[in-house]
């Protein structure tokens, strides 16, 4: 994996990155990586998004999907012998 060092980053930019990362529950490194990937490779998620759009259209055409849920019952004790 490649590494990058960014010099002369304004303090306010670093603080904004820190706050953004904290708000999303990420490290600053992970947040910076996400921002760089989104900017450098904007179409990397396109196949997944296209598949999700297709699945949503199919669901709308069919009118949704009903899955049968098994009846709930009291759990039985496990046999460990």
Protein Blocks (a to p, Z undefined) as FASTA:
>chain_A
ZZdddehiafklmmmmmmmmmmnopafklmmmmmmmmmmmmmlmmmmmmmmmmmmmmmmm
nopaadddddddddddddfZZ
